[in-house]
Amino acid sequence: MSDAIPADPAAVLGLIVDRVERGTLSRLGRTTPESLAWQPDPDANSTGVTIWHFTRWFDLLGTVTLVGGPLESQHWLRDGWASRTGYDPRGIGYGGLGLITGYTVEEMRKVPALHAEALGEYHRKAMASLRSALAREDARTLAQNIHFVDADTTRFELVFSTLLGATRHLGEIDALLSLFARRA
């Protein structure tokens, strides 16, 4: 990938944030509790787990990584999701960040099953924080290097690659929902 940064990188990222949020909420609107929890294989992520996964990334970026906040400022923790579900993901997976990335199958199975409305609420809050963090960025700050867990990258590349990952996951969700509809 080129290290080029667009002239207005925060606007480009904001546009993708909007599309990912609309796409996620649209898919959540088409799910049933059964389709949200369904796995094509016992070792595979469900639609609900997949949405929780990329929403966790956006939560971390918008509340901690881009703004220098403490880990406790994540919506999952500060808004009571961890206490309501009994699931605190800290210390698990990649960098101990609890993002599903780097989870074992057993760790993935412990992610709480949320209903579509709850996942949508969590997703909207995470995306609002990410938008707010990006509103404080410009070409200069987004071009700055950042050390994230075990890699050095730019702030732009970290957000951009996370957003691209989410768009790929939306395709995965489409496939999961299609397989669920055809399973009988």
N, C-alpha and C positions, 0 to 999 in steps of 0.2 A: 504494500500500500504506500502511496505517496504521503509524504509528510506535509503536503500542502493543506493549508487551513483556508476555508472559504472567507471571502471578504467580511461577511456577517455570520460567523459561525454559530453564535447563540441563536440567531433566527433560524438557521438551517436545523439545528438540533431541536428547537422549539416546534418546528413544523413536524418533525418526525415524532416527537413526544405526543403531539395532538393526534397524529394518525394511529400510533400504537394504542393510545388510550381509547379512541373511538373503536378501533378494531377489537380490543379486548372486551370492552363493555358490550359491543354488538354480539360477540360470541357468547358472553355470559347470558345475554338476553335470550339466546336460543337453547340454552341448556335446561335439562331437567336434573333433579338431584341424582338420578341414576346415571345420566350421561356425563355429569361432572365428575363422578367418582369412578366411572368405568375404566378398567385397564385392559388392553388387548392381551396382556401377559402379566402374571403376578409380579414380575420384576420390572415392569414398565411404569412410567409416570402416567397418572390420570390427567385429564384436562385441568382439574382443580389444582393438582400439585404443580403442573406446568405454569399455570397463571401465578400461583403463589411464588414460585421460583423467580420469575423475572420481575415480579412486583417487589420481592425482597431486594433485588439488585437496585431497583429505582429508589426504594426506601433508603437504602444505605447511601447511595450517591447524593440524594437530595437533602438528607438530614445530617450526614456525617462527612463523607469524603470531600464533597465540593465546598462545604461551608466550615469545615474544621470542628464539627460538633462531636460531643462524646457519643460513644456507642449507645448509651441509654436514651439518646434523643430520637432514635428510630421510632417510627409510628408503631411498629409491632410491639415495642416495649412500652413507650410512654402513653400510648392510647389504650393500653390494657389488653391487647390481643393475647400477649403471652400469658397473662394471669387468667383471662377468661377461658383460654383453651388448655391451659396447663402445659404449654409448649414454649420453652425458651431455647431457641436454636443457637445461642452463643456457644462457641467452643466446638462446633461441629463443621466438618467440611473444609473447603478451601479457606485457608487463613483463619479458621475458627469463626468465620463470619455467619454461618448458618444460612447459606444462600441456595442450598441443594447442590451447587457445584462442588464436586469432590465427595459427595455423600456415598455411602454404601447403600445397597438395596435395603438393608435393615433400617438404616437411618432415614431413608426416604419414606419407608412405611410408617414412620412415627409422625410425619407431618400431619397436622390435624385437618380433617375434612371440613371445609367451610362451605356453607350454602352460597349460591350465586350472589345474593344481595350483600352478604358479608365480604366476599372476595371483591366485589365491585366497590364497596365502601373503602376497603383497605387500598385497592388499586388507585382510586381517585385521590386519596390523601397522599399516597406516595408520589403520584404524578404531579400534584399541586406543589409539593415540596421541591421536586426536581425542577419544575418550571420556575419557581421562586429563586432557586439556586442559580439557574441558567440566566435569569434576568440580571444577576449581578456580575455576569461574565462578559468579556469582550474578546476580540481577537488576540490581544496581548496575553490576557490571563489564561485563555483556553490553549494557547500555544506553550504554556509553561509545563515543564516536566513535573511529573508526580510519581512517587514510588507507591505502588499499590501491591501489597502483600509480598510478592516475589518478583515483580516486574517494574521496569521503568518505562513510562509512556508519557504522552501529553494528556492534559486534562480533556482536550477535545477527543482524542482517540479513545480514551476510556469510556466516555459517555457515548460516543458514536458507535463503538463496537458493541456496547451493551444494548443500545437501541436496535442495531442490526440483528443481534441475537434474539431480541424479542420479536422482530418481524419474522424471523425464521420459526420461532415457536408458535406464532399465529398460524403459520402453514401446518405445523405439526398438530395444532388443535383442530384445524379443519379436517385433517386426515383422521384424527381420533373420533371426532363427531360423526364423520361419514362412516367409519368402521362400526361405530356403535349403532347407527341407524340400520346398517345392513346385517348385523350379527344374527338376527333371527332368520 
